[in-house]
């Protein structure tokens, strides 16, 4: 029987090609559909908003942090897709006792591209996945690099939280030449006071639309602490999988090249 390893090194043994897949991760839901496996996808979370209308056609099994474990088991999936950060370890461990669970862990662009190839192999879509991965690599080569502008990428308010260098979000900006000014000794998502933000002396502040939806009010509040404050679509910086292609096209747009 084929044996695979997920992104945290766990072994998965699949007796046959997966035909009943449940995804606990929005970006992996999108990837599975883009690989041509919508019919094999039987369950997803309430946060799986792409592609549009998919939730109305599939069984919603709860949220990423609070899935209905018994409902998932009752659907008799032959593969579950999870993420180390987005899903709780106890849920993954309980489900893995009786169902193969592929756990993703994406903190940089190499891991994001490797995920596409790896998961594509697991679901018997290796050719399609490799073509997608190769396209992402080609787009990366075409990004225009800025001149080491220092930035902070805000994901939350009250308290203000930013993404550190140990995140996929940061890796996308760094691919354009930006330098993450987030403190390196305060975890993956440092909490910052206004005084701490001021002390970091950044050139540009990016305000995400998710998980916290920043607006023009917060933009004005933070404008004294950077030369520029930009509201950006958070899906392009937190969703990996096939979304990386749209993210790289987004970063190729003229505003980013001119920052």
N, C-alpha and C positions, 0 to 999 in steps of 0.2 A: 504493500500500500504506500502511496506517495507520502513523504514526510516533508514538511515545510517549517521554516522558522519565521516568527514575526519580528517586529522591530525592537522588542525587548528581550529577544533570544529564546522565547518559549517555543517548544516543539508542537506542531499541529500534524495530526495524521488524518488524512481525508480518504475515505474508502472510494468515493466517486466524486466527479465534478460537482461542486455545490449547486444545488437547484432551489434551495429554500434559504435565502440569506436575510438576516436581520441586521440592520445598521443602527448603532447607538451613537453615531457621529455624523453630523450634518455634511461635512465635507467629503466623507467617505460614501455617503448616500449619493451625492452628486457624482462622484467618481465612478461608482458602480453603474449608474445609469449611462454615463458617458462612454463606458466600455461596452455598452450594448446589452446590459443585463437587467433592464427594468422588470422584465417578466419573472426573473429569478428572485427579485427583491420582494419579500412578503411583509416586512415590518420595518418601521422607522420611528424616530422620535418626533415629538411635537415641534422641535427646533429644526427639523429637516425641511426647510422652506424652498429648496431648489432641487429639481426643476419645479416651476410653478404648477400647482395642481396635483403634485405627486401624493401629498398627504391624503387627498380625497380618494385616491385610487388604491391606497395601501392601508394596512392596519397600524394605527398609532399606538405604541406600547409605553407611553409616558415620556418623561424628559430624559436628558442625558445623565442627570444626577439622581433621578428617582424613577427608573424604569419599573414596570410591573413584571417582576421576575417570573411569577407563576403564569402570567399571560404569555410571556416569551417562551417558556417551556411548553405551554399548551399548543403553540403554533408549530412545534416540532421542526425547528430550523436545523440545517446541517452545517451552517457557518454563521457566526456572529462577529461583527466588526466593532471594535472598541478602540479607545484611545487612553493612554496612560494618564493624561492630565484631565481630559474632559469627563471621564467616567470614574466611578469609585472602585477602588481595588476589591472591596468585599463583594461587589456585584460581579465583577469579572471572575473572581475566584469561584463563586457559587455556580455561575453559569458554566465555567470551564470544567466542572466536575462531570458534566454529562454531554456537553456540546463543544465542538472546536471553536475557540475564540481567537481571532487575529487581533493583536493589540498594536496599534501604531504609536510612534513616539517621534514627533517631528519638531526639531529645534533649529534646524538650519536648512539651507537649500539642497545640499547633498542628500540629506535624509528625506526631504520632500520628493526629490526625483527618484530616489531609491524605493520609496513607498509605492510609487506608481508601478514600477517594474515588478516589485516583490508581490504586491497584491494581485497584479495582473496574472502572474504565474499561478498563484493560488486558485484563482477563479477561472483558469483556462482561457485567459485572454492575453497571453504573453505578447503576441505580435502587435495587437492594438495598443497595449500598454507601453511597449518599447517605442512605438512610433510617437506616442504622446510624450514620453520622457525625452526622446531625441528632439522633439519640437521645443520643449522647455529649455533644453541646453542651448539650442540655437538662438532662442530669444534672449537668453542671458548674455550671450556674446554681443548682442546688438544694443544693450543698454548704454546710454550715455552717462558717463561718470562725472559727478560734480566735484568741486574742489574742496573736499574734506570739511563740509559744513557740519557743525555740531548740532545734533537734534535730540528731541525727546518725543516719544510716541505715547500719548496719554490714552489709557483705556478705562479709567474710572475717576469718579469725583467723590469727595467726602468719605475717605480721604483721597487726595489725588494719587493716582497710581500710574506708573509708566512701565513699559516693557524694557527689560534688560537686554544685554547682548546675547544672553542664552535663550533667545526666542526666535521663532520663525519670522515674526513681524519685523524684528530688528534686522534679520538677515536680508530681507528684501530691500530695506533702505540701504544697508551697507553695500549691497550689490551695485547700487547707484553711486557709491562713493561717500555717502553720508557717514558721519561718525557718531555713534551713540554715546551721549554724555551721561547716561544713567549710572548711578553709583554701582560699583561691582561687588560691594560687600553687604548688600541689603536684599539679597534674594533675586528671584527671577522677575518679580513685579514690585519694585521698591515703592514705598509710600513716601511722598515728598510734601513738605510744607512749602509755602510761598517763599520763605526765606531760603530754603534749600534750593528751590528752583532758581532763584535769583543768583545764588552763589555759583551755579553750574555754568552760567554765561553761555547760553546756547544761541545759535543763529536762527533756528527754526523750531517751532513747536507744531507737531501734527496732532490733531484731535480726532479720535476715532468715532465712528457711528455705532460701534458695538465693542464690548458688551454694554458700556454706557454710551448713550446717544448724546454726544456733545452738540451744542448749538452756538449760535452767534453770541449769546450772552456770555458763555464761558470763554469764547474767543476774545471778547473785549476784556474780560477779567485777566486773562493771561498775556495780553498784548504787550504790557510793559516789560515782560521777561524774555522777549525774543524779537529779532528783527522782523520775523514773519510768523503768523499763526494761520495754519491751514486746517480746514475741516476736510476729512477724507473718508471714503467708503471703507469701513472696517472689514468688510467681507474680503476685500482684496489683500488684506494683511494678516488675517487669522484663518481663513479657509485655505487649506492645502489641497492635495489631490489634483483633479483636473482644473480646479480654479486657478492654479498657478499660471496657466496660460493666459487667462484674462488679467491676472495681476501683473504679469510682465508687460502685457500690452498697455495696461493702465500706467505703468511706470515709464513707458516710452513716450507718453504724451508730452507735448511741448512744455507745460508748466513745470514738470519735474526737471526737465533738462535745463530750464532757465533759473531754477532756484539757486 
